[in-house]
Amino acid sequence: MHASVLDWYGDKLTQVTDLVTPTLWLIGAFVVLMAYIVYRSWKKAAIAALGMAIVIAIVNNVTSLSDMVEGEIAAPLSVTAPAGVGSTA
């Protein structure tokens, strides 16, 4: 039972990612076009494109990013005292 829930979760995550990515590309194209129309500047349109590229990259890599965070949380903490603290010399 436990494995089937995880398989279902993995399938749904893949389906949502496959749906969201093309939608973000359409939104990105619209944002870049509107940035150029409103400001009449290729610089501002390029900044909008860069921002959308970052958002798309984050959405496409959300599982690996969450694994990185989980790895940091699960890593054992090593606590060492700074030099000179606690010494009786």
MOPAC internal coordinates of N, CA, C and O (Angstrom, degrees):
PM7 1SCF
backbone

  N    0.0000 0     0.00 0     0.00 0    0    0    0
  C    1.4559 1     0.00 0     0.00 0    1    0    0
  C    1.5198 1   110.10 1     0.00 0    2    1    0
  O    1.2310 1   120.69 1   139.52 1    3    2    1
  N    1.3229 1   116.28 1   -40.48 1    3    2    1
  C    1.4588 1   120.37 1  -176.42 1    5    3    2
  C    1.5301 1   111.00 1   -63.78 1    6    5    3
  O    1.2310 1   120.34 1   139.34 1    7    6    5
  N    1.3249 1   116.96 1   -40.66 1    7    6    5
  C    1.4608 1   121.03 1  -178.45 1    9    7    6
  C    1.5310 1   110.59 1   -68.87 1   10    9    7
  O    1.2310 1   119.91 1   145.12 1   11   10    9
  N    1.3095 1   117.78 1   -34.88 1   11   10    9
  C    1.4672 1   119.70 1  -178.59 1   13   11   10
  C    1.5273 1   111.18 1   -68.06 1   14   13   11
  O    1.2310 1   119.75 1   146.58 1   15   14   13
  N    1.3146 1   118.09 1   -33.42 1   15   14   13
  C    1.4605 1   121.17 1   177.40 1   17   15   14
  C    1.5221 1   109.91 1   -67.75 1   18   17   15
  O    1.2310 1   120.58 1   137.75 1   19   18   17
  N    1.3347 1   116.50 1   -42.25 1   19   18   17
  C    1.4564 1   120.23 1   178.64 1   21   19   18
  C    1.5308 1   111.53 1   -66.54 1   22   21   19
  O    1.2310 1   120.51 1   142.32 1   23   22   21
  N    1.3263 1   116.63 1   -37.68 1   23   22   21
  C    1.4647 1   120.04 1   176.35 1   25   23   22
  C    1.5237 1   110.54 1   -64.38 1   26   25   23
  O    1.2310 1   120.45 1   137.32 1   27   26   25
  N    1.3275 1   116.75 1   -42.68 1   27   26   25
  C    1.4631 1   121.24 1   178.14 1   29   27   26
  C    1.5291 1   110.07 1   -61.17 1   30   29   27
  O    1.2310 1   120.53 1   135.73 1   31   30   29
  N    1.3314 1   116.59 1   -44.27 1   31   30   29
  C    1.4640 1   121.08 1   178.99 1   33   31   30
  C    1.5317 1   110.58 1   -61.43 1   34   33   31
  O    1.2310 1   120.20 1   135.68 1   35   34   33
  N    1.3091 1   117.23 1   -44.32 1   35   34   33
  C    1.4624 1   120.92 1   179.03 1   37   35   34
  C    1.5152 1   111.88 1   -62.79 1   38   37   35
  O    1.2310 1   120.36 1   138.33 1   39   38   37
  N    1.3344 1   116.92 1   -41.67 1   39   38   37
  C    1.4628 1   120.90 1   178.29 1   41   39   38
  C    1.5289 1   111.34 1   -64.18 1   42   41   39
  O    1.2310 1   120.49 1   135.98 1   43   42   41
  N    1.3300 1   116.66 1   -44.02 1   43   42   41
  C    1.4670 1   120.16 1  -179.69 1   45   43   42
  C    1.5274 1   111.42 1   -66.36 1   46   45   43
  O    1.2310 1   120.30 1   141.16 1   47   46   45
  N    1.3172 1   117.03 1   -38.84 1   47   46   45
  C    1.4625 1   120.49 1   178.07 1   49   47   46
  C    1.5255 1   110.66 1   -62.90 1   50   49   47
  O    1.2310 1   120.46 1   138.66 1   51   50   49
  N    1.3238 1   116.73 1   -41.34 1   51   50   49
  C    1.4607 1   120.94 1   177.32 1   53   51   50
  C    1.5234 1   110.94 1   -64.37 1   54   53   51
  O    1.2310 1   120.13 1   137.35 1   55   54   53
  N    1.3290 1   117.35 1   -42.65 1   55   54   53
  C    1.4560 1   120.91 1  -179.83 1   57   55   54
  C    1.5249 1   111.54 1   -64.54 1   58   57   55
  O    1.2310 1   120.19 1   137.35 1   59   58   57
  N    1.3196 1   117.24 1   -42.65 1   59   58   57
  C    1.4621 1   120.62 1   179.99 1   61   59   58
  C    1.5223 1   110.31 1   -66.37 1   62   61   59
  O    1.2310 1   120.31 1   137.35 1   63   62   61
  N    1.3230 1   117.02 1   -42.65 1   63   62   61
  C    1.4691 1   120.37 1   178.43 1   65   63   62
  C    1.5208 1   110.48 1   -62.99 1   66   65   63
  O    1.2310 1   120.07 1   139.40 1   67   66   65
  N    1.3355 1   117.47 1   -40.60 1   67   66   65
  C    1.4612 1   120.70 1   178.41 1   69   67   66
  C    1.5249 1   111.77 1   -65.95 1   70   69   67
  O    1.2310 1   119.79 1   152.85 1   71   70   69
  N    1.3133 1   118.01 1   -27.15 1   71   70   69
  C    1.4572 1   121.55 1   178.20 1   73   71   70
  C    1.5318 1   111.90 1   -83.49 1   74   73   71
  O    1.2310 1   120.38 1   141.38 1   75   74   73
  N    1.3204 1   116.87 1   -38.62 1   75   74   73
  C    1.4626 1   121.11 1  -174.37 1   77   75   74
  C    1.5234 1   111.89 1   -74.80 1   78   77   75
  O    1.2310 1   119.48 1   143.13 1   79   78   77
  N    1.3275 1   118.60 1   -36.87 1   79   78   77
  C    1.4571 1   121.11 1  -175.01 1   81   79   78
  C    1.5308 1   113.00 1   -60.06 1   82   81   79
  O    1.2310 1   118.39 1   129.09 1   83   82   81
  N    1.3340 1   120.67 1   -50.91 1   83   82   81
  C    1.4737 1   118.65 1   177.90 1   85   83   82
  C    1.5363 1   112.59 1   -64.91 1   86   85   83
  O    1.2310 1   120.81 1   147.89 1   87   86   85
  N    1.3202 1   116.06 1   -32.11 1   87   86   85
  C    1.4615 1   119.32 1   177.05 1   89   87   86
  C    1.5178 1   110.49 1   -64.20 1   90   89   87
  O    1.2310 1   120.05 1   138.31 1   91   90   89
  N    1.3322 1   117.52 1   -41.69 1   91   90   89
  C    1.4597 1   120.62 1   177.64 1   93   91   90
  C    1.5237 1   111.82 1   -65.10 1   94   93   91
  O    1.2310 1   120.15 1   144.70 1   95   94   93
  N    1.3333 1   117.32 1   -35.30 1   95   94   93
  C    1.4723 1   119.44 1   176.54 1   97   95   94
  C    1.5287 1   110.70 1   -63.25 1   98   97   95
  O    1.2310 1   120.46 1   139.08 1   99   98   97
  N    1.3347 1   116.73 1   -40.92 1   99   98   97
  C    1.4743 1   119.53 1   177.90 1  101   99   98
  C    1.5240 1   111.21 1   -66.19 1  102  101   99
  O    1.2310 1   120.48 1   136.63 1  103  102  101
  N    1.3181 1   116.69 1   -43.37 1  103  102  101
  C    1.4667 1   120.62 1   177.42 1  105  103  102
  C    1.5251 1   109.83 1   -62.57 1  106  105  103
  O    1.2310 1   120.39 1   139.02 1  107  106  105
  N    1.3284 1   116.85 1   -40.98 1  107  106  105
  C    1.4619 1   120.94 1   179.30 1  109  107  106
  C    1.5201 1   112.21 1   -62.00 1  110  109  107
  O    1.2310 1   120.57 1   136.31 1  111  110  109
  N    1.3220 1   116.52 1   -43.69 1  111  110  109
  C    1.4676 1   119.98 1   178.14 1  113  111  110
  C    1.5240 1   110.40 1   -62.68 1  114  113  111
  O    1.2310 1   120.37 1   139.58 1  115  114  113
  N    1.3202 1   116.91 1   -40.42 1  115  114  113
  C    1.4597 1   120.75 1   178.91 1  117  115  114
  C    1.5311 1   111.17 1   -65.34 1  118  117  115
  O    1.2310 1   120.46 1   136.92 1  119  118  117
  N    1.3264 1   116.73 1   -43.08 1  119  118  117
  C    1.4693 1   120.80 1  -179.65 1  121  119  118
  C    1.5216 1   110.99 1   -63.69 1  122  121  119
  O    1.2310 1   120.24 1   137.22 1  123  122  121
  N    1.3228 1   117.14 1   -42.78 1  123  122  121
  C    1.4626 1   120.48 1   179.42 1  125  123  122
  C    1.5246 1   110.19 1   -65.16 1  126  125  123
  O    1.2310 1   120.31 1   136.36 1  127  126  125
  N    1.3077 1   117.01 1   -43.64 1  127  126  125
  C    1.4674 1   120.75 1   178.33 1  129  127  126
  C    1.5215 1   111.19 1   -62.00 1  130  129  127
  O    1.2310 1   120.34 1   136.21 1  131  130  129
  N    1.3161 1   116.95 1   -43.79 1  131  130  129
  C    1.4680 1   119.91 1   179.47 1  133  131  130
  C    1.5286 1   111.47 1   -67.45 1  134  133  131
  O    1.2310 1   120.38 1   143.54 1  135  134  133
  N    1.3229 1   116.88 1   -36.46 1  135  134  133
  C    1.4673 1   119.51 1   177.73 1  137  135  134
  C    1.5264 1   110.12 1   -62.58 1  138  137  135
  O    1.2310 1   120.40 1   139.96 1  139  138  137
  N    1.3160 1   116.84 1   -40.04 1  139  138  137
  C    1.4640 1   118.80 1   178.65 1  141  139  138
  C    1.5278 1   111.19 1   -69.94 1  142  141  139
  O    1.2310 1   120.05 1   137.40 1  143  142  141
  N    1.3268 1   117.52 1   -42.60 1  143  142  141
  C    1.4641 1   120.65 1  -178.01 1  145  143  142
  C    1.5270 1   110.85 1   -65.13 1  146  145  143
  O    1.2310 1   120.04 1   136.03 1  147  146  145
  N    1.3138 1   117.53 1   -43.97 1  147  146  145
  C    1.4638 1   120.96 1  -176.56 1  149  147  146
  C    1.5193 1   111.67 1   -70.50 1  150  149  147
  O    1.2310 1   120.34 1   134.35 1  151  150  149
  N    1.3485 1   116.95 1   -45.65 1  151  150  149
  C    1.4588 1   119.77 1  -172.62 1  153  151  150
  C    1.5249 1   113.64 1  -100.53 1  154  153  151
  O    1.2310 1   119.51 1   169.38 1  155  154  153
  N    1.3315 1   118.54 1   -10.62 1  155  154  153
  C    1.4676 1   122.79 1  -177.56 1  157  155  154
  C    1.5292 1   110.84 1    49.84 1  158  157  155
  O    1.2310 1   121.13 1  -134.40 1  159  158  157
  N    1.3199 1   115.44 1    45.60 1  159  158  157
  C    1.4542 1   120.97 1  -177.93 1  161  159  158
  C    1.5202 1   109.39 1  -141.04 1  162  161  159
  O    1.2310 1   120.73 1   -53.64 1  163  162  161
  N    1.3401 1   116.22 1   126.36 1  163  162  161
  C    1.4525 1   119.97 1   176.97 1  165  163  162
  C    1.5221 1   110.54 1   -71.61 1  166  165  163
  O    1.2310 1   120.16 1   152.90 1  167  166  165
  N    1.3300 1   117.29 1   -27.10 1  167  166  165
  C    1.4640 1   120.09 1   178.12 1  169  167  166
  C    1.5240 1   110.60 1   -62.89 1  170  169  167
  O    1.2310 1   120.67 1   132.78 1  171  170  169
  N    1.3124 1   116.32 1   -47.22 1  171  170  169
  C    1.4724 1   119.79 1  -179.10 1  173  171  170
  C    1.5245 1   110.85 1   -68.54 1  174  173  171
  O    1.2310 1   120.31 1   146.40 1  175  174  173
  N    1.3319 1   117.02 1   -33.60 1  175  174  173
  C    1.4580 1   119.68 1   175.91 1  177  175  174
  C    1.5282 1   110.52 1   -67.33 1  178  177  175
  O    1.2310 1   120.28 1   142.52 1  179  178  177
  N    1.3343 1   117.06 1   -37.48 1  179  178  177
  C    1.4601 1   120.69 1   177.96 1  181  179  178
  C    1.5306 1   110.72 1   -67.34 1  182  181  179
  O    1.2310 1   120.17 1   142.34 1  183  182  181
  N    1.3218 1   117.28 1   -37.66 1  183  182  181
  C    1.4678 1   120.77 1   177.17 1  185  183  182
  C    1.5269 1   109.99 1   -65.15 1  186  185  183
  O    1.2310 1   120.48 1   139.19 1  187  186  185
  N    1.3253 1   116.68 1   -40.81 1  187  186  185
  C    1.4635 1   120.13 1   177.28 1  189  187  186
  C    1.5305 1   110.46 1   -64.02 1  190  189  187
  O    1.2310 1   120.33 1   140.34 1  191  190  189
  N    1.3268 1   116.97 1   -39.66 1  191  190  189
  C    1.4665 1   120.74 1   178.88 1  193  191  190
  C    1.5213 1   110.55 1   -65.64 1  194  193  191
  O    1.2310 1   120.32 1   139.39 1  195  194  193
  N    1.3152 1   116.99 1   -40.61 1  195  194  193
  C    1.4629 1   120.62 1   178.26 1  197  195  194
  C    1.5318 1   111.07 1   -64.06 1  198  197  195
  O    1.2310 1   120.66 1   137.90 1  199  198  197
  N    1.3202 1   116.34 1   -42.10 1  199  198  197
  C    1.4618 1   120.23 1   177.62 1  201  199  198
  C    1.5219 1   112.18 1   -61.93 1  202  201  199
  O    1.2310 1   120.30 1   136.99 1  203  202  201
  N    1.3145 1   117.04 1   -43.01 1  203  202  201
  C    1.4685 1   120.52 1   178.91 1  205  203  202
  C    1.5251 1   110.60 1   -68.27 1  206  205  203
  O    1.2310 1   119.92 1   144.76 1  207  206  205
  N    1.3282 1   117.76 1   -35.24 1  207  206  205
  C    1.4647 1   120.36 1   177.91 1  209  207  206
  C    1.5258 1   110.59 1   -63.89 1  210  209  207
  O    1.2310 1   120.61 1   141.63 1  211  210  209
  N    1.3202 1   116.44 1   -38.37 1  211  210  209
  C    1.4626 1   120.11 1   177.62 1  213  211  210
  C    1.5303 1   110.28 1   -65.71 1  214  213  211
  O    1.2310 1   120.12 1   136.27 1  215  214  213
  N    1.3205 1   117.37 1   -43.73 1  215  214  213
  C    1.4722 1   120.90 1   178.90 1  217  215  214
  C    1.5235 1   110.54 1   -61.64 1  218  217  215
  O    1.2310 1   120.22 1   135.57 1  219  218  217
  N    1.3299 1   117.19 1   -44.43 1  219  218  217
  C    1.4684 1   121.04 1  -179.97 1  221  219  218
  C    1.5290 1   110.51 1   -64.24 1  222  221  219
  O    1.2310 1   120.23 1   139.54 1  223  222  221
  N    1.3272 1   117.17 1   -40.46 1  223  222  221
  C    1.4617 1   120.44 1   178.97 1  225  223  222
  C    1.5212 1   110.71 1   -64.04 1  226  225  223
  O    1.2310 1   120.12 1   139.76 1  227  226  225
  N    1.3163 1   117.37 1   -40.24 1  227  226  225
  C    1.4698 1   120.44 1   178.94 1  229  227  226
  C    1.5218 1   110.51 1   -64.65 1  230  229  227
  O    1.2310 1   120.23 1   135.86 1  231  230  229
  N    1.3246 1   117.17 1   -44.14 1  231  230  229
  C    1.4687 1   120.21 1  -179.25 1  233  231  230
  C    1.5245 1   110.41 1   -65.00 1  234  233  231
  O    1.2310 1   119.93 1   140.33 1  235  234  233
  N    1.3396 1   117.73 1   -39.67 1  235  234  233
  C    1.4629 1   120.16 1  -179.90 1  237  235  234
  C    1.5199 1   112.38 1   -69.38 1  238  237  235
  O    1.2310 1   119.78 1   155.61 1  239  238  237
  N    1.3102 1   118.03 1   -24.39 1  239  238  237
  C    1.4586 1   121.37 1  -176.98 1  241  239  238
  C    1.5266 1   113.03 1  -112.18 1  242  241  239
  O    1.2310 1   120.04 1  -155.36 1  243  242  241
  N    1.3091 1   117.54 1    24.64 1  243  242  241
  C    1.4649 1   120.40 1  -175.29 1  245  243  242
  C    1.5266 1   111.84 1   -64.08 1  246  245  243
  O    1.2310 1   119.49 1   145.74 1  247  246  245
  N    1.3184 1   118.58 1   -34.26 1  247  246  245
  C    1.4652 1   119.46 1  -179.95 1  249  247  246
  C    1.5198 1   111.08 1   -70.54 1  250  249  247
  O    1.2310 1   120.08 1   138.37 1  251  250  249
  N    1.3247 1   117.46 1   -41.63 1  251  250  249
  C    1.4718 1   118.39 1   179.52 1  253  251  250
  C    1.5222 1   110.82 1   -69.58 1  254  253  251
  O    1.2310 1   120.36 1   145.61 1  255  254  253
  N    1.3398 1   116.91 1   -34.39 1  255  254  253
  C    1.4593 1   119.51 1   177.13 1  257  255  254
  C    1.5307 1   110.82 1   -66.48 1  258  257  255
  O    1.2310 1   120.28 1   139.96 1  259  258  257
  N    1.3244 1   117.08 1   -40.04 1  259  258  257
  C    1.4643 1   119.44 1   178.65 1  261  259  258
  C    1.5239 1   110.70 1   -68.03 1  262  261  259
  O    1.2310 1   120.05 1   146.29 1  263  262  261
  N    1.3382 1   117.51 1   -33.71 1  263  262  261
  C    1.4596 1   119.74 1   176.07 1  265  263  262
  C    1.5226 1   110.80 1   -65.26 1  266  265  263
  O    1.2310 1   120.36 1   143.53 1  267  266  265
  N    1.3308 1   116.91 1   -36.47 1  267  266  265
  C    1.4620 1   120.48 1   178.37 1  269  267  266
  C    1.5282 1   110.16 1   -64.31 1  270  269  267
  O    1.2310 1   120.47 1   137.60 1  271  270  269
  N    1.3237 1   116.70 1   -42.40 1  271  270  269
  C    1.4615 1   120.68 1  -179.88 1  273  271  270
  C    1.5218 1   110.24 1   -67.26 1  274  273  271
  O    1.2310 1   120.33 1   136.24 1  275  274  273
  N    1.3207 1   116.97 1   -43.76 1  275  274  273
  C    1.4632 1   120.30 1   178.58 1  277  275  274
  C    1.5250 1   110.33 1   -62.20 1  278  277  275
  O    1.2310 1   120.00 1   143.27 1  279  278  277
  N    1.3300 1   117.60 1   -36.73 1  279  278  277
  C    1.4554 1   121.05 1   178.56 1  281  279  278
  C    1.5151 1   111.56 1   -65.99 1  282  281  279
  O    1.2310 1   120.23 1   142.63 1  283  282  281
  N    1.3120 1   117.16 1   -37.37 1  283  282  281
  C    1.4597 1   120.47 1   178.63 1  285  283  282
  C    1.5268 1   111.25 1   -69.06 1  286  285  283
  O    1.2310 1   120.54 1   142.02 1  287  286  285
  N    1.3170 1   116.58 1   -37.98 1  287  286  285
  C    1.4608 1   120.39 1  -178.97 1  289  287  286
  C    1.5297 1   109.70 1   -71.48 1  290  289  287
  O    1.2310 1   120.26 1   140.50 1  291  290  289
  N    1.3155 1   117.11 1   -39.50 1  291  290  289
  C    1.4571 1   121.11 1  -176.58 1  293  291  290
  C    1.5225 1   112.46 1   -78.16 1  294  293  291
  O    1.2310 1   119.44 1   164.62 1  295  294  293
  N    1.3325 1   118.67 1   -15.38 1  295  294  293
  C    1.4604 1   121.33 1  -178.68 1  297  295  294
  C    1.5230 1   109.59 1   -65.07 1  298  297  295
  O    1.2310 1   120.71 1   -43.24 1  299  298  297
  N    1.3245 1   116.25 1   136.76 1  299  298  297
  C    1.4658 1   118.34 1   179.86 1  301  299  298
  C    1.5250 1   110.67 1   -68.39 1  302  301  299
  O    1.2310 1   121.09 1   -37.95 1  303  302  301
  N    1.2949 1   115.52 1   142.05 1  303  302  301
  C    1.4553 1   120.86 1   179.53 1  305  303  302
  C    1.5171 1   109.06 1   -86.86 1  306  305  303
  O    1.2310 1   120.97 1   -48.32 1  307  306  305
  N    1.3202 1   115.75 1   131.68 1  307  306  305
  C    1.4627 1   119.08 1   174.93 1  309  307  306
  C    1.5220 1   106.71 1  -110.75 1  310  309  307
  O    1.2310 1   121.22 1   -63.91 1  311  310  309
  N    1.3074 1   115.27 1   116.09 1  311  310  309
  C    1.4517 1   120.89 1  -177.48 1  313  311  310
  C    1.5172 1   107.85 1  -105.40 1  314  313  311
  O    1.2310 1   121.33 1   -60.25 1  315  314  313
  N    1.3193 1   115.06 1   119.75 1  315  314  313
  C    1.4552 1   119.69 1   176.82 1  317  315  314
  C    1.5189 1   107.91 1  -125.41 1  318  317  315
  O    1.2310 1   121.06 1   -36.33 1  319  318  317
  N    1.3062 1   115.58 1   143.67 1  319  318  317
  C    1.4608 1   120.50 1   179.60 1  321  319  318
  C    1.5239 1   108.88 1   -79.02 1  322  321  319
  O    1.2310 1   119.94 1   -38.18 1  323  322  321
  N    1.3225 1   117.73 1   141.82 1  323  322  321
  C    1.4481 1   120.38 1   175.88 1  325  323  322
  C    1.5253 1   110.79 1   -63.09 1  326  325  323
  O    1.2310 1   120.92 1   -20.59 1  327  326  325
  N    1.3094 1   115.84 1   159.41 1  327  326  325
  C    1.4744 1   120.77 1  -178.12 1  329  327  326
  C    1.5152 1   109.55 1   -60.57 1  330  329  327
  O    1.2310 1   120.37 1   -46.87 1  331  330  329
  N    1.3187 1   116.89 1   133.13 1  331  330  329
  C    1.4539 1   121.71 1   176.58 1  333  331  330
  C    1.5230 1   113.68 1    93.29 1  334  333  331
  O    1.2310 1   120.14 1   166.20 1  335  334  333
  N    1.3214 1   117.33 1   -13.80 1  335  334  333
  C    1.4522 1   119.86 1  -179.09 1  337  335  334
  C    1.5288 1   108.11 1   -89.39 1  338  337  335
  O    1.2310 1   120.53 1   -53.70 1  339  338  337
  N    1.3022 1   116.60 1   126.30 1  339  338  337
  C    1.4417 1   121.74 1   176.41 1  341  339  338
  C    1.5181 1   113.75 1    86.12 1  342  341  339
  O    1.2310 1   119.85 1   178.18 1  343  342  341
  N    1.3102 1   117.88 1    -1.82 1  343  342  341
  C    1.4702 1   118.53 1   178.56 1  345  343  342
  C    1.5336 1   109.52 1   -84.18 1  346  345  343
  O    1.2310 1   120.83 1   -33.89 1  347  346  345
  N    1.2863 1   116.02 1   146.11 1  347  346  345
  C    1.4749 1   120.51 1  -177.67 1  349  347  346
  C    1.5255 1   112.06 1  -102.14 1  350  349  347
  O    1.2310 1   120.69 1  -171.62 1  351  350  349
  N    1.3243 1   116.29 1     8.38 1  351  350  349
  C    1.4718 1   118.06 1  -177.71 1  353  351  350
  C    1.4651 1   113.26 1   -77.74 1  354  353  351
  O    1.2310 1   120.10 1   180.00 1  355  354  353

